[in-house]
Amino acid sequence: MKHILLVEDHSIVRLATLFIIRDVVPAFTPWEADNFSDALHIVSVQKLDLIILDINIPDGEGFQMIGKLRRLQPDVPIMMFSGMDEEVYAMHYLKAGANGFLSKSSSTREIRTAITAVLMHGRYVSDLVQHSLLGGNIVPKLRQDNPLAALSQRELEVMDLLLQGKWTKEIATFLNITGSSVSTYKARIFEKFGVTTVIELYQRVSLLRD
């Protein structure tokens, strides 16, 4: 019997995803959480065979979520499941320790393939991400067209927190870095996007993610 935790705050997405999982793994016990705190509690009390984790969940902590989950269950496979740009975020989350990255725009067949792969082999990335990992020219092209792809992992973290309305001191505390470091990352982000305010940054990022 497999124990699979789905961390997703939209109930309709959870229902649809669990339906697909049941088609792939008929004998499994579903665990559900709609926020990161509940997910941590479940991981602390139940041995799991797979965690499917959305990036944007209530009280989520970006890349740091993987480390917190790993401290509770070091060997559990973690597959990110997100509507965020796969070309931008997938490689960063893989470097942070995730076993796979699955786009919410994936077909049912791709979702089945990803779940099977992570359960059996512990790894899954799409053909697009594989090409990037093998040194294809997708990422350089993206950097020309999309400044999101030019951000480092830490810059992505700072940008996402800025877009959530966090102040410099809050971001510094959350990421355990100095306020001056936050200011430096903020300046780099603004430069890469060609903006001077968080409002302008929000507008640019919104356009890129539409």
Backbone as a chain_set.jsonl record, in Angstrom:
{"seq": "MKHILLVEDHSIVRLATLFIIRDVVPAFTPWEADNFSDALHIVSVQKLDLIILDINIPDGEGFQMIGKLRRLQPDVPIMMFSGMDEEVYAMHYLKAGANGFLSKSSSTREIRTAITAVLMHGRYVSDLVQHSLLGGNIVPKLRQDNPLAALSQRELEVMDLLLQGKWTKEIATFLNITGSSVSTYKARIFEKFGVTTVIELYQRVSLLRD", "coords": {"N": [[0.836, -1.194, 0.0], [0.705, 2.103, -0.991], [1.542, 5.296, 0.314], [0.568, 8.468, -0.302], [1.089, 11.895, -0.351], [-0.646, 14.784, -1.15], [-0.14, 18.095, -1.627], [-1.893, 20.823, -1.947], [-3.777, 23.718, -2.519], [-6.159, 24.133, -3.845], [-9.233, 22.726, -4.067], [-10.537, 21.458, -6.245], [-8.452, 20.876, -7.95], [-7.026, 19.093, -6.355], [-8.887, 16.958, -6.202], [-9.058, 16.154, -8.918], [-6.4, 15.447, -9.413], [-5.955, 13.384, -7.547], [-7.71, 11.517, -8.588], [-6.417, 10.828, -10.969], [-4.064, 9.756, -9.901], [-5.103, 7.512, -8.618], [-5.746, 5.972, -10.777], [-3.255, 5.246, -11.652], [-2.002, 4.134, -9.428], [-3.663, 1.888, -7.996], [-3.91, 0.776, -5.399], [-3.589, 2.711, -2.92], [-3.074, 5.001, -0.21], [-4.51, 8.055, 0.231], [-3.262, 11.195, 1.278], [-3.975, 14.476, 2.268], [-3.285, 17.978, 2.089], [-3.879, 21.434, 2.496], [-2.238, 23.478, 3.048], [1.1, 24.476, 4.02], [1.874, 24.062, 6.676], [0.114, 22.057, 7.654], [0.942, 20.043, 5.96], [3.57, 19.581, 6.864], [2.983, 18.547, 9.397], [1.68, 16.129, 8.755], [3.771, 14.781, 7.451], [5.444, 14.455, 9.584], [4.243, 12.475, 11.094], [3.512, 10.324, 9.517], [4.794, 7.808, 7.477], [5.762, 8.238, 4.179], [5.371, 7.536, 0.645], [5.49, 9.189, -1.478], [5.519, 12.68, -2.108], [3.551, 15.15, -3.441], [3.874, 18.347, -4.341], [2.656, 21.587, -4.374], [3.889, 24.79, -5.429], [2.967, 27.41, -4.771], [1.431, 27.692, -2.039], [-0.628, 28.253, 0.886], [1.144, 29.65, 3.613], [3.484, 28.65, 2.546], [6.996, 28.131, 1.78], [8.662, 28.533, -0.395], [11.696, 27.507, -1.922], [12.736, 26.552, 0.423], [10.971, 24.777, 1.516], [11.476, 22.178, 0.677], [13.816, 21.374, 2.037], [12.86, 21.404, 4.697], [10.941, 19.384, 4.641], [12.583, 17.233, 3.996], [14.143, 17.014, 6.277], [12.429, 15.768, 7.981], [11.66, 13.425, 6.645], [14.05, 11.982, 5.118], [14.367, 10.425, 2.76], [12.089, 10.52, 1.202], [10.451, 10.771, -1.929], [9.986, 13.824, -3.655], [7.832, 15.608, -5.602], [7.456, 18.477, -7.426], [4.574, 20.337, -8.243], [3.206, 22.464, -10.301], [1.874, 25.592, -11.539], [3.623, 27.483, -12.282], [6.205, 28.929, -14.402], [7.679, 26.384, -16.106], [10.138, 26.268, -17.449], [11.575, 28.154, -16.109], [11.442, 27.672, -13.294], [11.786, 24.897, -12.807], [14.468, 23.772, -12.948], [15.701, 25.107, -10.837], [14.294, 24.138, -8.606], [14.888, 21.437, -8.797], [17.633, 21.536, -8.3], [17.439, 22.342, -5.695], [16.707, 20.044, -4.48], [14.408, 18.622, -5.142], [12.707, 15.771, -6.539], [11.41, 15.779, -8.896], [9.66, 17.779, -11.369], [6.577, 18.878, -12.257], [4.432, 20.27, -14.573], [1.328, 21.982, -14.175], [-0.063, 22.255, -16.446], [0.338, 19.987, -17.832], [-0.473, 17.046, -19.747], [-2.908, 14.439, -19.051], [-1.737, 11.98, -19.532], [0.995, 12.625, -19.275], [1.076, 13.298, -16.571], [0.482, 10.831, -15.389], [2.735, 9.402, -16.262], [4.773, 10.811, -14.952], [4.182, 10.393, -12.199], [4.422, 7.609, -12.017], [7.138, 7.338, -12.736], [8.516, 8.725, -10.671], [7.736, 7.29, -8.408], [8.835, 4.79, -9.031], [11.511, 5.193, -9.861], [12.374, 7.518, -8.745], [12.865, 9.963, -10.055], [11.861, 12.628, -12.222], [11.559, 14.633, -15.07], [10.342, 16.875, -17.541], [10.471, 16.593, -21.166], [11.317, 19.05, -22.151], [12.736, 20.195, -19.977], [14.684, 18.241, -19.636], [16.136, 18.596, -21.991], [17.236, 21.104, -21.498], [18.847, 20.509, -19.279], [20.687, 18.877, -20.489], [22.177, 20.62, -21.859], [21.065, 22.03, -23.947], [19.857, 24.68, -26.16], [17.747, 26.042, -25.099], [17.502, 27.418, -22.613], [19.402, 29.678, -22.809], [18.05, 31.07, -24.887], [15.615, 31.603, -23.66], [16.479, 33.375, -21.714], [16.988, 35.623, -23.162], [14.444, 36.329, -23.987], [12.891, 36.308, -21.678], [13.238, 37.673, -18.635], [12.861, 36.374, -16.216], [14.094, 33.9, -16.395], [16.712, 34.534, -16.103], [17.232, 34.93, -13.493], [18.801, 34.098, -10.385], [18.531, 31.352, -8.006], [18.229, 32.427, -5.397], [17.546, 35.051, -6.042], [15.07, 34.614, -7.254], [13.634, 33.745, -5.022], [13.659, 36.08, -3.406], [12.369, 37.853, -5.152], [9.782, 36.672, -5.366], [8.892, 37.004, -2.731], [8.926, 39.775, -2.509], [6.879, 40.347, -4.302], [4.794, 39.389, -2.859], [4.352, 41.373, -1.142], [6.113, 41.703, 0.966], [8.336, 43.36, 3.243], [11.749, 44.636, 3.311], [13.034, 43.958, 5.789], [11.389, 41.859, 6.685], [11.778, 39.969, 4.668], [14.494, 39.472, 4.969], [14.539, 38.263, 7.504], [12.941, 36.01, 7.01], [14.421, 34.608, 5.061], [16.759, 34.332, 6.38], [18.973, 36.054, 6.021], [21.004, 39.045, 5.638], [19.719, 42.44, 5.846], [20.996, 44.161, 4.061], [21.848, 42.369, 2.129], [19.417, 41.574, 1.055], [18.651, 43.999, -0.097], [20.612, 44.204, -2.053], [20.029, 41.99, -3.7], [17.504, 42.774, -4.496], [18.084, 45.075, -5.998], [19.487, 43.909, -8.121], [17.465, 42.356, -9.255], [15.628, 44.331, -10.071], [17.226, 45.588, -11.971], [17.549, 43.568, -13.915], [14.964, 43.324, -14.829], [14.459, 45.819, -15.703], [13.115, 47.79, -14.203], [11.929, 50.106, -11.655], [10.402, 50.086, -9.388], [8.449, 48.093, -7.048], [5.851, 47.807, -7.868], [6.01, 48.191, -10.653], [7.573, 45.959, -11.176], [5.811, 43.896, -10.467], [3.882, 44.237, -12.464], [5.386, 43.651, -14.782], [6.152, 40.969, -14.311], [3.651, 39.754, -14.148], [2.725, 40.021, -16.769], [4.581, 38.39, -18.078], [3.942, 35.927, -17.052], [1.404, 35.383, -17.885]], "CA": [[0.0, 0.0, 0.0], [1.477, 3.332, -1.092], [1.004, 6.461, 1.007], [0.916, 9.617, -1.132], [0.602, 13.181, 0.156], [-0.855, 15.835, -2.132], [-0.202, 19.4, -0.973], [-2.503, 21.684, -2.966], [-4.826, 24.465, -1.825], [-7.392, 24.194, -4.635], [-9.88, 21.424, -3.884], [-10.851, 20.83, -7.522], [-7.182, 20.331, -8.458], [-6.745, 17.905, -5.551], [-9.784, 15.875, -6.618], [-8.667, 15.682, -10.249], [-5.085, 14.796, -9.32], [-6.127, 12.111, -6.842], [-8.372, 10.615, -9.539], [-5.374, 10.33, -11.873], [-3.175, 8.894, -9.106], [-5.797, 6.249, -8.38], [-5.668, 5.218, -12.026], [-1.884, 4.746, -11.766], [-1.7, 3.333, -8.231], [-4.982, 1.537, -7.45], [-3.841, 0.524, -3.959], [-2.827, 3.747, -2.226], [-3.777, 5.79, 0.797], [-4.278, 9.476, -0.035], [-3.161, 12.183, 2.347], [-4.177, 15.779, 1.657], [-3.051, 19.192, 2.877], [-4.075, 22.638, 1.688], [-1.248, 24.472, 3.455], [2.378, 23.819, 4.303], [1.922, 23.644, 8.084], [-0.545, 20.755, 7.744], [1.802, 19.083, 5.266], [4.657, 19.23, 7.782], [2.439, 17.679, 10.449], [1.456, 14.792, 8.189], [5.083, 14.159, 7.196], [6.055, 14.124, 10.875], [3.573, 11.351, 11.753], [3.194, 9.242, 8.595], [5.8, 7.462, 6.473], [5.172, 8.458, 2.863], [6.077, 7.031, -0.536], [5.587, 10.278, -2.444], [4.883, 13.963, -1.808], [3.317, 16.005, -4.605], [3.871, 19.626, -3.634], [2.489, 22.83, -5.125], [4.8, 25.846, -4.982], [2.226, 28.516, -4.165], [0.429, 27.239, -1.083], [-0.632, 29.076, 2.099], [2.323, 29.567, 4.482], [4.593, 27.983, 1.859], [8.291, 28.774, 1.996], [9.507, 28.444, -1.578], [12.688, 26.438, -2.007], [13.037, 26.036, 1.755], [10.03, 23.711, 1.873], [12.075, 20.871, 0.417], [14.706, 21.056, 3.139], [12.08, 21.109, 5.899], [10.347, 18.053, 4.461], [13.67, 16.241, 4.018], [14.598, 16.804, 7.654], [11.488, 14.852, 8.618], [11.754, 12.147, 5.935], [15.145, 12.241, 4.179], [14.349, 9.656, 1.514], [10.802, 10.569, 0.503], [10.48, 11.495, -3.206], [9.176, 15.04, -3.684], [7.607, 16.109, -6.953], [6.801, 19.775, -7.48], [3.424, 20.333, -9.153], [2.991, 23.909, -10.282], [1.518, 26.327, -12.737], [4.705, 28.424, -12.557], [6.949, 28.624, -15.621], [8.528, 25.201, -15.961], [11.485, 26.563, -17.938], [12.235, 29.027, -15.142], [11.49, 27.16, -11.921], [12.076, 23.466, -12.66], [15.872, 23.48, -12.652], [16.017, 25.615, -9.501], [13.748, 23.218, -7.604], [15.674, 20.206, -8.869], [18.885, 21.811, -7.591], [17.118, 22.45, -4.273], [16.515, 18.702, -3.937], [13.187, 17.937, -5.587], [12.922, 14.622, -7.43], [10.775, 16.017, -10.184], [8.873, 18.997, -11.528], [5.483, 18.606, -13.184], [3.604, 21.44, -14.838], [-0.11, 21.746, -14.081], [-0.606, 22.243, -17.804], [0.674, 18.698, -18.428], [-1.587, 16.163, -20.1], [-3.152, 13.329, -18.114], [-0.718, 10.958, -19.805], [2.253, 13.078, -18.689], [0.959, 13.197, -15.115], [0.625, 9.407, -15.071], [4.136, 9.041, -16.478], [5.584, 11.424, -13.901], [3.922, 9.702, -10.929], [5.029, 6.279, -12.123], [8.592, 7.472, -12.753], [9.031, 9.119, -9.356], [7.527, 6.161, -7.491], [9.713, 3.66, -9.385], [12.919, 5.541, -10.04], [12.706, 8.679, -7.948], [13.194, 11.149, -10.828], [11.075, 12.947, -13.416], [11.516, 15.977, -15.647], [9.756, 16.848, -18.875], [11.428, 16.616, -22.276], [11.862, 20.401, -22.229], [13.742, 20.375, -18.927], [15.786, 17.335, -19.966], [16.936, 19.233, -23.028], [17.993, 22.165, -20.84], [19.863, 19.873, -18.445], [21.695, 18.289, -21.371], [22.957, 21.681, -22.476], [20.447, 22.568, -25.155], [19.895, 26.136, -26.266], [16.476, 26.616, -24.67], [17.679, 28.384, -21.534], [19.903, 30.952, -23.315], [17.009, 31.76, -25.641], [14.653, 32.115, -22.691], [17.048, 34.519, -21.014], [16.83, 36.779, -24.033], [13.031, 36.663, -24.095], [12.217, 36.288, -20.394], [14.2, 37.93, -17.553], [12.688, 35.422, -15.119], [15.044, 32.812, -16.561], [18.056, 35.012, -15.795], [17.357, 35.087, -12.046], [19.337, 32.992, -9.597], [17.553, 30.786, -7.08], [17.983, 33.382, -4.322], [16.822, 36.185, -6.606], [13.68, 34.18, -7.409], [13.022, 33.756, -3.689], [13.457, 37.468, -3.005], [11.338, 38.424, -6.015], [8.465, 36.165, -4.979], [8.521, 37.621, -1.457], [8.599, 41.174, -2.814], [5.574, 40.37, -4.953], [3.804, 39.1, -1.823], [4.219, 42.572, -0.323], [7.012, 41.665, 2.116], [9.335, 44.409, 3.351], [13.136, 44.167, 3.348], [13.324, 43.312, 7.07], [10.652, 40.592, 6.71], [12.448, 39.039, 3.748], [15.769, 39.107, 5.596], [14.24, 37.305, 8.582], [12.401, 34.794, 6.414], [15.48, 33.89, 4.351], [17.926, 34.272, 7.265], [20.079, 36.8, 5.428], [21.014, 40.422, 6.134], [18.928, 43.402, 5.105], [21.791, 44.676, 2.94], [21.833, 41.344, 1.083], [18.11, 41.684, 0.403], [18.7, 45.193, -0.94], [21.454, 43.886, -3.211], [19.251, 41.116, -4.589], [16.405, 43.587, -5.043], [18.653, 45.928, -7.039], [19.792, 43.049, -9.275], [16.18, 41.978, -9.866], [15.117, 45.512, -10.765], [18.067, 45.821, -13.15], [17.27, 42.547, -14.926], [13.632, 43.558, -15.371], [14.374, 47.174, -16.199], [12.076, 48.495, -13.448], [12.441, 50.866, -10.507], [9.519, 49.909, -8.232], [7.838, 46.768, -6.933], [4.623, 47.832, -8.684], [6.431, 47.926, -12.03], [8.016, 44.567, -11.217], [4.594, 43.082, -10.466], [3.266, 44.346, -13.789], [6.21, 42.926, -15.748], [6.071, 39.529, -14.034], [2.287, 39.336, -14.497], [2.683, 39.899, -18.229], [5.391, 37.24, -18.481], [3.324, 34.675, -16.586], [0.083, 35.199, -18.512]], "C": [[0.876, 1.251, 0.0], [0.755, 4.458, -0.331], [1.5, 7.705, 0.272], [0.271, 10.874, -0.57], [0.52, 14.188, -0.982], [-1.05, 17.157, -1.394], [-0.63, 20.424, -2.017], [-3.689, 22.395, -2.33], [-6.113, 24.623, -2.623], [-8.054, 22.813, -4.646], [-10.155, 20.719, -5.208], [-9.602, 20.222, -8.143], [-6.811, 19.077, -7.676], [-7.592, 16.724, -6.009], [-9.358, 15.282, -7.957], [-7.345, 14.924, -10.189], [-5.178, 13.453, -8.621], [-6.81, 11.083, -7.735], [-7.338, 10.012, -10.486], [-4.423, 9.396, -11.128], [-3.806, 7.529, -8.904], [-5.771, 5.357, -9.622], [-4.299, 4.573, -12.189], [-1.542, 3.791, -10.627], [-3.02, 2.971, -7.557], [-4.991, 1.353, -5.933], [-2.969, 1.589, -3.306], [-3.722, 4.465, -1.229], [-3.484, 7.256, 0.546], [-4.2, 10.293, 1.251], [-3.243, 13.556, 1.674], [-3.867, 16.909, 2.633], [-3.249, 20.391, 1.97], [-3.193, 23.791, 2.157], [0.004, 23.741, 3.917], [2.479, 23.347, 5.751], [1.282, 22.274, 8.276], [0.291, 19.679, 7.063], [2.941, 18.631, 6.175], [4.172, 18.295, 8.886], [2.246, 16.252, 9.941], [2.788, 14.07, 7.984], [5.753, 13.746, 8.499], [5.453, 12.884, 11.526], [3.346, 10.149, 10.829], [4.322, 9.03, 7.587], [5.144, 7.511, 5.095], [6.036, 7.874, 1.744], [6.259, 8.108, -1.594], [4.892, 11.516, -1.889], [4.763, 14.734, -3.115], [3.01, 17.386, -4.043], [3.712, 20.81, -4.582], [3.453, 23.876, -4.569], [4.055, 26.921, -4.202], [1.099, 27.996, -3.282], [0.468, 28.148, 0.144], [0.486, 28.685, 3.057], [3.456, 28.745, 3.879], [5.872, 28.787, 1.986], [9.229, 28.587, 0.809], [10.442, 27.259, -1.553], [12.957, 25.803, -0.648], [12.101, 24.905, 2.178], [10.664, 22.333, 1.712], [12.98, 20.458, 1.571], [13.959, 20.696, 4.41], [11.424, 19.736, 5.824], [11.411, 16.967, 4.567], [14.177, 15.987, 5.432], [13.692, 15.838, 8.399], [11.531, 13.458, 7.983], [12.799, 12.302, 4.823], [15.004, 11.576, 2.815], [13.05, 9.771, 0.718], [10.953, 11.323, -0.823], [9.525, 12.693, -3.151], [9.055, 15.512, -5.126], [6.86, 17.428, -6.879], [5.712, 19.728, -8.549], [2.919, 21.762, -9.206], [2.555, 24.467, -11.624], [2.565, 27.374, -13.092], [5.482, 27.977, -13.792], [7.925, 27.475, -15.401], [9.969, 25.508, -16.359], [12.283, 27.403, -16.95], [12.465, 28.33, -13.812], [11.976, 25.72, -11.782], [13.516, 23.198, -12.236], [16.273, 23.968, -11.264], [15.5, 24.659, -8.422], [14.455, 21.867, -7.626], [16.998, 20.389, -8.13], [18.645, 21.898, -6.087], [16.814, 21.091, -3.645], [15.251, 17.981, -4.339], [13.542, 16.794, -6.54], [12.295, 14.82, -8.8], [10.013, 17.321, -10.18], [7.848, 18.736, -12.612], [4.622, 19.854, -13.337], [2.128, 21.075, -14.738], [-0.784, 21.77, -15.456], [-0.314, 20.927, -18.529], [-0.59, 17.903, -18.756], [-1.752, 15.08, -19.043], [-2.107, 12.246, -18.295], [0.618, 11.338, -19.173], [2.227, 12.981, -17.164], [1.111, 11.751, -14.668], [2.084, 8.969, -15.182], [5.011, 9.564, -15.353], [5.415, 10.696, -12.57], [4.579, 8.332, -10.929], [6.546, 6.37, -12.027], [9.151, 7.793, -11.372], [8.859, 7.989, -8.342], [8.51, 5.028, -7.745], [11.189, 4.018, -9.351], [13.343, 6.775, -9.255], [13.045, 9.93, -8.713], [12.197, 11.363, -11.956], [11.268, 14.417, -13.796], [10.953, 15.839, -17.051], [10.851, 16.846, -19.936], [12.092, 17.987, -22.384], [12.971, 20.617, -21.218], [14.929, 19.459, -19.167], [16.711, 17.969, -20.985], [17.81, 20.336, -22.425], [19.132, 21.586, -20.011], [21.0, 19.295, -19.273], [22.474, 19.35, -22.147], [22.394, 22.207, -23.765], [20.416, 24.077, -25.123], [18.596, 26.794, -25.818], [16.678, 27.706, -23.623], [18.291, 29.695, -22.01], [18.852, 31.743, -24.084], [15.987, 32.373, -24.691], [15.179, 33.361, -21.996], [16.949, 35.781, -21.858], [15.381, 37.261, -24.025], [12.356, 36.884, -22.746], [13.218, 36.498, -19.255], [14.02, 37.013, -16.35], [13.74, 34.324, -15.173], [16.467, 33.221, -16.229], [18.282, 35.158, -14.294], [17.984, 33.857, -11.408], [18.252, 32.47, -8.667], [17.222, 31.781, -5.969], [17.22, 34.603, -4.831], [15.345, 35.844, -6.826], [12.948, 34.215, -6.076], [12.696, 35.18, -3.247], [12.355, 38.106, -3.84], [9.943, 37.966, -5.602], [7.984, 36.789, -3.678], [8.186, 39.099, -1.643], [7.196, 41.278, -3.408], [4.444, 40.013, -3.989], [3.603, 40.297, -0.888], [5.105, 42.601, 0.908], [8.006, 42.823, 2.066], [10.724, 43.796, 3.468], [13.447, 43.404, 4.635], [12.625, 41.954, 7.168], [11.334, 39.552, 5.84], [13.756, 38.553, 4.355], [15.559, 38.058, 6.686], [13.796, 35.966, 8.006], [13.501, 33.954, 5.774], [16.757, 33.747, 5.171], [19.16, 34.88, 6.607], [19.994, 38.241, 5.942], [20.128, 41.323, 5.27], [19.682, 43.96, 3.91], [21.841, 43.673, 1.795], [20.512, 41.385, 0.319], [18.107, 42.868, -0.548], [19.526, 44.951, -2.197], [20.702, 43.023, -4.206], [18.125, 41.899, -5.263], [16.905, 44.467, -6.188], [18.963, 45.122, -8.301], [18.512, 42.676, -10.026], [15.62, 43.145, -10.672], [15.908, 45.766, -12.049], [17.73, 44.836, -14.271], [15.909, 42.748, -15.576], [13.474, 44.97, -15.944], [13.277, 47.978, -15.532], [12.708, 49.231, -12.278], [11.572, 50.74, -9.265], [8.955, 48.491, -8.221], [6.561, 46.693, -7.772], [4.948, 47.55, -10.144], [6.885, 46.474, -12.189], [6.816, 43.634, -11.293], [3.947, 43.077, -11.848], [4.048, 43.56, -14.825], [6.082, 41.415, -15.571], [4.694, 39.0, -14.423], [2.159, 39.136, -15.997], [3.426, 38.662, -18.705], [4.737, 35.919, -18.128], [1.954, 34.425, -17.193], [0.172, 34.24, -19.691]], "O": [[1.698, 1.433, 0.898], [-0.473, 4.548, -0.339], [2.701, 7.967, 0.226], [-0.938, 10.916, -0.341], [1.5, 14.416, -1.692], [-2.003, 17.32, -0.632], [0.165, 20.839, -2.86], [-4.516, 21.76, -1.676], [-7.075, 25.2, -2.115], [-7.494, 21.852, -5.175], [-10.02, 19.498, -5.288], [-9.673, 19.176, -8.788], [-6.335, 18.103, -8.258], [-7.08, 15.619, -6.185], [-9.302, 14.063, -8.116], [-7.187, 13.887, -10.833], [-4.551, 12.484, -9.051], [-6.511, 9.892, -7.641], [-7.382, 8.816, -10.773], [-4.022, 8.361, -11.662], [-3.129, 6.506, -9.005], [-5.774, 4.13, -9.516], [-4.174, 3.501, -12.78], [-0.881, 2.774, -10.831], [-3.456, 3.671, -6.643], [-5.954, 1.724, -5.261], [-1.762, 1.405, -3.154], [-4.942, 4.528, -1.379], [-2.33, 7.674, 0.636], [-4.98, 10.095, 2.183], [-2.641, 13.766, 0.621], [-4.142, 16.816, 3.829], [-2.837, 20.373, 0.81], [-3.367, 24.933, 1.73], [-0.027, 22.537, 4.173], [3.112, 22.326, 6.02], [1.832, 21.422, 8.974], [0.345, 18.54, 7.528], [3.244, 17.441, 6.251], [4.875, 17.358, 9.263], [2.604, 15.289, 10.618], [2.915, 12.888, 8.306], [6.539, 12.798, 8.524], [6.069, 12.293, 12.413], [3.02, 9.064, 11.309], [4.752, 9.974, 6.923], [4.098, 6.899, 4.875], [7.252, 7.738, 1.876], [7.081, 7.965, -2.5], [3.824, 11.426, -1.282], [5.754, 14.945, -3.813], [2.009, 17.575, -3.352], [4.529, 21.011, -5.481], [3.791, 23.853, -3.385], [4.463, 27.297, -3.103], [-0.045, 27.876, -3.722], [1.502, 28.758, 0.417], [0.732, 27.499, 3.276], [4.292, 28.206, 4.604], [5.836, 29.985, 2.266], [10.444, 28.494, 0.981], [10.046, 26.145, -1.21], [13.363, 24.644, -0.574], [12.413, 24.157, 3.105], [10.42, 21.431, 2.514], [12.918, 19.318, 2.033], [14.368, 19.786, 5.131], [11.359, 19.014, 6.819], [11.174, 15.911, 5.154], [14.593, 14.874, 5.753], [14.125, 15.168, 9.336], [11.451, 12.445, 8.677], [12.463, 12.708, 3.711], [15.477, 12.116, 1.815], [12.934, 9.167, -0.348], [11.528, 12.411, -0.84], [8.401, 12.582, -2.662], [10.058, 15.782, -5.787], [5.758, 17.494, -6.335], [5.902, 19.154, -9.621], [2.275, 22.23, -8.267], [2.826, 23.901, -12.683], [2.419, 28.08, -14.09], [5.433, 26.811, -14.184], [8.868, 27.58, -14.617], [10.909, 25.069, -15.696], [13.514, 27.371, -16.948], [13.564, 28.389, -13.262], [12.525, 25.357, -10.741], [13.754, 22.475, -11.269], [17.082, 23.333, -10.588], [16.192, 24.401, -7.437], [14.605, 21.226, -6.585], [17.434, 19.49, -7.41], [19.528, 21.573, -5.293], [16.677, 20.987, -2.426], [15.032, 16.842, -3.926], [14.547, 16.848, -7.249], [12.619, 14.107, -9.749], [9.749, 17.9, -9.126], [8.199, 18.412, -13.747], [4.145, 20.42, -12.353], [1.72, 19.993, -15.161], [-1.934, 21.355, -15.602], [-0.671, 20.764, -19.696], [-1.632, 18.072, -18.123], [-0.851, 14.835, -18.241], [-1.641, 11.658, -17.318], [1.302, 10.487, -18.603], [3.227, 12.627, -16.54], [1.792, 11.472, -13.681], [2.601, 8.261, -14.318], [5.885, 8.854, -14.856], [6.401, 10.415, -11.889], [5.219, 7.943, -9.952], [7.175, 5.578, -11.324], [10.145, 7.203, -10.949], [9.739, 7.759, -7.512], [8.971, 4.377, -6.807], [12.016, 3.242, -8.872], [14.536, 7.047, -9.116], [13.482, 10.904, -8.1], [11.738, 10.404, -12.577], [11.155, 15.314, -12.961], [11.083, 14.785, -17.674], [12.022, 17.071, -19.629], [13.285, 18.081, -22.674], [14.026, 21.156, -21.553], [16.069, 19.856, -18.926], [17.933, 17.89, -20.858], [18.975, 20.485, -22.792], [20.248, 22.104, -20.034], [22.141, 19.23, -18.814], [23.319, 19.028, -22.983], [23.118, 22.762, -24.591], [20.893, 24.693, -24.169], [18.359, 27.964, -26.115], [16.1, 28.788, -23.727], [17.768, 30.754, -21.663], [18.775, 32.963, -23.943], [15.546, 33.506, -24.881], [14.423, 34.292, -21.718], [16.84, 36.884, -21.323], [15.124, 38.465, -24.052], [11.344, 37.583, -22.677], [13.977, 35.582, -18.939], [14.936, 36.884, -15.538], [14.223, 33.865, -14.138], [17.341, 32.365, -16.087], [19.39, 35.473, -13.862], [17.738, 32.726, -11.827], [17.182, 33.068, -8.552], [16.051, 31.96, -5.634], [16.35, 35.129, -4.137], [14.473, 36.685, -6.61], [11.799, 34.651, -5.994], [11.594, 35.453, -2.772], [11.504, 38.818, -3.308], [9.025, 38.781, -5.501], [6.795, 37.074, -3.531], [7.267, 39.614, -1.007], [6.427, 42.176, -3.066], [3.278, 40.296, -4.262], [2.792, 40.245, 0.037], [4.894, 43.419, 1.803], [8.461, 43.22, 0.993], [10.867, 42.595, 3.696], [14.049, 42.331, 4.591], [13.208, 40.998, 7.68], [11.454, 38.39, 6.228], [14.09, 37.371, 4.268], [16.309, 37.087, 6.777], [14.231, 34.911, 8.468], [13.518, 32.732, 5.922], [17.721, 33.125, 4.726], [20.245, 34.299, 6.63], [19.024, 38.61, 6.603], [19.83, 41.006, 4.118], [19.088, 44.209, 2.861], [21.874, 44.062, 0.628], [20.486, 41.25, -0.904], [17.621, 42.764, -1.674], [19.184, 45.435, -3.276], [20.727, 43.283, -5.409], [17.837, 41.707, -6.444], [16.243, 44.593, -7.218], [18.731, 45.591, -9.415], [18.472, 42.677, -11.257], [15.19, 42.972, -11.813], [15.337, 46.113, -13.083], [17.638, 45.223, -15.436], [15.714, 42.388, -16.737], [12.472, 45.274, -16.591], [12.583, 48.755, -16.188], [13.874, 49.011, -11.948], [11.946, 51.228, -8.199], [8.976, 47.786, -9.23], [6.232, 45.64, -8.318], [4.258, 46.77, -10.801], [6.614, 45.839, -13.209], [6.802, 42.693, -12.087], [3.518, 42.032, -12.337], [3.456, 42.874, -15.659], [5.924, 40.675, -16.541], [4.588, 37.905, -14.974], [1.54, 38.17, -16.442], [2.974, 37.967, -19.614], [4.942, 34.913, -18.806], [1.399, 33.339, -17.021], [-0.837, 33.964, -20.34]]}, "num_chains": 1, "name": "protein.A"}
